[in-house]
């Protein structure tokens, strides 16, 4: 099943990458915002799909603390945005919204979930810098905040069920497996 989640993230990233090269940064910015909103929803869906209510709780607190800290720091650290629109550049709350579930997925379910989620979060960060809404260090700070909270809050997923089935298709054939844990 991990393969299906990876494919879903890959499709999401490909759809975003298909934005024409000559597209305006507002299109990339809009796509980045959409991905930032989608990431916690996808992560929440994964926790529900896995019947992992403890994970749902951890995702909620992890994301809430990360975004809340980013919003609080914006009020304290008055850094001007690259487009000179205001003094709320540091850190990026949109990037915080994206990196929190990405780090949660990595810490809770492993790199198979974390790598695609981090790729999507990196696109969000890129979109914020490309649109001149943030400096690169604003995005990096949001990623660091999410990393810290996730390491404090998120625990590795230990399924309670003892019987698992999996079905995979490859060019060599279809493989079915049954796993039993003691």
C-alpha positions, 0 to 999 in steps of 0.5 A, spaced: 500 500 500 505 504 501 506 504 493 500 507 492 501 513 496 507 514 493 504 514 486 499 519 489 504 524 491 508 523 484 501 524 480 500 530 484 507 533 483 507 531 476 500 535 475 504 541 478 510 540 474 506 540 468 505 548 469 508 551 462 515 554 463 512 561 461 507 561 466 506 567 471 509 566 478 502 567 480 500 561 477 506 557 480 504 561 487 497 559 486 499 552 485 504 552 491 498 554 496 494 549 493 499 544 494 500 547 501 493 546 503 492 539 500 498 536 504 495 536 511 489 533 508 492 528 504 496 526 511 490 526 515 487 522 510 492 517 510 492 517 518 484 515 517 486 510 512 491 506 516 486 507 522 491 511 526 487 515 530 493 517 535 497 519 528 491 523 527 492 527 533 499 527 533 498 530 526 493 535 528 498 538 534 504 538 530 501 542 524 498 547 529 504 548 533 508 549 527 503 554 523 502 557 530 509 558 531 510 561 524 504 566 525 507 568 532 514 569 529 511 573 524 509 578 529 515 578 533 520 578 527 519 584 522 522 582 516 520 585 509 518 581 504 522 581 497 516 584 494 516 590 499 509 589 500 509 588 508 514 586 514 511 579 515 516 575 511 519 571 516 518 565 517 513 562 511 506 560 514 504 557 507 511 553 507 510 551 515 503 548 513 506 544 507 512 542 511 509 540 518 505 534 514 511 532 510 515 531 516 510 528 520 509 523 514 516 521 514 517 520 522 510 516 523 510 512 516 517 512 514 521 515 508 516 512 503 511 517 505 516 522 507 520 523 500 514 524 496 511 529 501 517 533 502 518 533 494 511 537 494 513 541 500 519 543 497 515 545 491 511 550 496 517 553 498 519 554 491 513 557 489 513 562 495 520 564 493 519 565 486 513 569 487 517 574 491 513 573 498 519 570 502 526 569 502 529 562 502 531 562 509 524 564 511 522 557 507 528 554 511 526 556 518 519 553 517 522 547 515 526 547 521 520 549 525 516 543 523 522 538 523 523 540 531 516 539 533 515 533 529 521 530 532 518 532 539 511 530 538 511 524 532 512 517 534 513 511 529 507 508 527 506 501 530 500 497 527 495 494 532 493 489 527 497 482 526 494 480 519 496 484 513 495 483 505 499 486 500 498 486 492 503 489 487 503 489 480 510 490 476 512 488 469 514 481 471 507 479 474 502 480 480 505 479 487 500 477 493 503 477 500 500 475 507 504 478 513 502 476 520 506 479 526 506 476 533 
